[in-house]
Amino acid sequence: MKRHPTRGDNLRRALALEAARIMAEHGIRDFLTAKRKAAERLGVVDGAALLPKNSEIEVALAEYQRLFGGESHLSALLAQRRAALSAMRYLSEFEPRLVGAVLSGTATEHSEVQLHLFADRVESVTLKLLDEGVPHEVTERRLRFNPERVRAFPGVRFQMDDQPIEATVFPTDGIRQAPVSPVDGRPMRRASALEVEALLQQP
């Protein structure tokens, strides 16, 4: 027998859609922040049990972009993926992988291109950027590998083809184990330059 949506289901759906709109329009990347803002806007108090999962928000975000983003979303995503490929070719010695919203297709115009690089020392990456005169800043990113294990990794932020790039630097053996995705808790999908090229060739 088909189950009819309850009031709670409908509210979760409304919260997911509102959180997705907030992420798309305001450039918020953190799911929890978007959920809280959505709950505040819809007047939901003490509704932790009703808050949607991150994966539900990502589905709603893809739906929002399909309905309201149109050609501008596709054009921005194409530019982000082209910049990702340029950066990956430039940093090819560090076996770069594309991750995150630019890979999944849910990036907004505010999203940074997120790369994973693999090197024994972050200085190997910064020296490459310095030698080429690429302005950059050194960053740190905390990533989760399981419910109990969170690790901080160095990284670099720079621009390529007018797109912001955030590259996290892992040890060389880090290519074998990806951190978990904040969307669904599974190991992050990582795409090589060849896979990004294939994405760009899709109609």
C-alpha positions in Angstrom: 0.0 0.0 0.0 1.4 3.4 -1.0 2.4 5.6 2.0 1.0 9.1 1.8 3.4 11.9 2.9 2.8 13.1 6.4 3.0 16.7 7.6 6.5 15.9 8.8 7.5 14.6 5.4 6.1 17.8 3.7 8.0 20.0 6.1 11.3 18.2 5.6 10.7 18.6 1.8 10.0 22.3 2.3 13.1 22.7 4.4 15.3 20.9 1.9 14.0 23.1 -0.9 14.6 26.3 1.1 18.1 25.2 2.2 18.9 24.5 -1.5 17.6 27.9 -2.5 19.8 29.6 0.2 22.9 27.6 -1.0 22.3 28.5 -4.6 21.5 32.1 -4.2 23.8 33.1 -1.3 26.8 30.9 -1.9 26.6 29.0 1.4 28.5 25.8 1.2 27.9 24.4 4.7 24.8 22.2 4.8 24.1 22.7 8.5 24.2 26.5 8.1 21.8 26.3 5.2 19.4 24.0 7.2 19.4 26.4 10.2 18.7 29.4 8.0 15.9 27.5 6.2 14.4 26.4 9.6 14.5 30.0 10.8 12.9 31.4 7.6 10.1 28.8 7.8 9.6 29.3 11.5 10.6 25.8 12.5 11.7 25.7 16.1 13.1 22.6 18.0 12.7 20.7 14.8 16.0 18.8 14.7 14.2 15.6 13.9 12.5 17.2 10.9 15.7 18.6 9.4 16.5 17.0 6.0 19.6 15.0 5.3 22.4 16.5 3.4 21.7 14.1 0.5 18.0 15.4 0.4 19.3 19.0 0.1 21.7 18.0 -2.7 18.8 16.5 -4.6 16.8 19.6 -4.0 19.7 21.8 -5.1 20.0 19.9 -8.4 16.2 20.3 -8.9 16.5 24.0 -8.1 19.3 24.5 -10.6 17.4 22.6 -13.3 14.3 24.7 -12.8 15.8 28.1 -12.2 19.5 27.9 -13.3 18.9 27.1 -16.9 21.6 28.1 -19.4 23.4 30.3 -16.9 24.0 27.4 -14.5 25.2 25.1 -17.3 27.5 27.8 -18.6 29.0 28.5 -15.1 29.5 24.8 -14.5 31.2 24.4 -17.9 33.6 27.2 -17.0 34.3 25.7 -13.6 35.0 22.3 -15.1 37.3 23.7 -17.8 39.2 25.6 -15.1 39.5 22.4 -13.1 41.0 20.6 -16.1 43.4 23.5 -16.7 44.6 23.3 -13.1 44.8 19.5 -13.2 47.0 19.6 -16.3 49.1 22.3 -14.7 49.5 20.3 -11.5 49.7 16.9 -13.2 52.8 15.7 -11.3 50.6 15.7 -8.1 48.0 13.2 -9.6 45.1 15.7 -9.1 41.5 14.6 -8.7 38.4 16.7 -9.0 35.9 16.4 -6.1 32.8 18.1 -4.7 30.0 20.1 -6.3 31.8 20.9 -9.6 32.2 17.2 -10.2 28.7 16.3 -9.1 27.2 19.1 -11.1 25.5 20.9 -8.2 28.0 23.8 -8.0 26.6 27.3 -7.8 28.3 30.4 -9.3 29.8 30.9 -5.9 31.4 27.5 -5.7 35.2 26.9 -5.6 36.7 24.2 -7.8 37.9 21.6 -5.3 40.9 19.4 -6.1 42.8 16.7 -4.2 46.6 16.6 -4.8 49.1 14.1 -3.6 52.6 15.0 -2.5 55.0 14.3 0.3 55.1 18.0 1.2 52.8 20.9 0.6 55.9 22.9 -0.2 56.3 20.9 -3.5 53.0 22.4 -4.6 53.6 26.0 -3.4 57.1 26.0 -5.0 55.5 25.1 -8.3 53.1 28.0 -8.0 55.9 30.3 -6.9 58.1 29.3 -9.8 55.3 30.1 -12.3 54.4 33.4 -10.5 50.8 32.2 -9.6 49.5 34.1 -6.6 48.2 31.8 -3.9 47.5 31.4 -0.2 48.2 28.4 2.0 45.1 27.0 3.7 44.0 24.1 5.9 41.0 21.9 5.5 39.6 19.4 8.1 38.2 16.3 6.5 36.4 13.3 8.1 37.4 9.7 7.4 34.9 8.0 9.7 32.7 9.2 12.6 35.6 9.3 15.0 38.4 10.4 12.8 38.9 13.9 11.5 42.2 15.1 10.1 43.5 18.5 9.0 45.3 18.7 5.7 47.3 21.7 4.2 46.2 23.1 0.9 46.5 26.0 -1.5 44.0 28.5 -2.9 44.6 30.2 -6.2 42.8 31.2 -9.4 42.9 29.5 -12.8 41.0 30.9 -15.8 39.3 33.4 -13.5 37.9 30.6 -11.3 38.8 30.1 -7.6 40.6 26.8 -7.0 40.9 25.2 -3.6 43.4 22.3 -3.6 43.9 20.0 -0.6 47.2 18.3 -0.4 47.3 14.7 0.9 50.3 12.4 1.4 51.1 10.4 -1.7 49.5 7.2 -0.3 46.3 9.3 0.5 45.2 8.5 -3.1 44.1 5.1 -1.8 41.6 6.3 0.8 39.2 9.2 0.2 37.7 11.1 3.0 33.9 10.8 3.4 31.5 13.1 1.6 29.6 15.6 3.7 26.6 14.8 1.4 26.1 11.1 2.0 28.9 9.9 4.4 30.4 7.7 1.7 34.0 7.9 0.4 34.2 11.0 -1.8 34.0 10.5 -5.5 37.3 11.5 -7.1 37.7 12.1 -10.8 41.0 12.1 -12.8 41.8 14.5 -15.6 40.7 11.9 -18.2 37.3 11.6 -16.4 36.9 15.4 -16.4 37.8 15.5 -20.1 35.0 13.0 -20.7 32.6 15.1 -18.7 33.4 18.1 -20.8 32.7 16.1 -24.0 29.2 15.2 -22.9 26.4 17.1 -24.8 
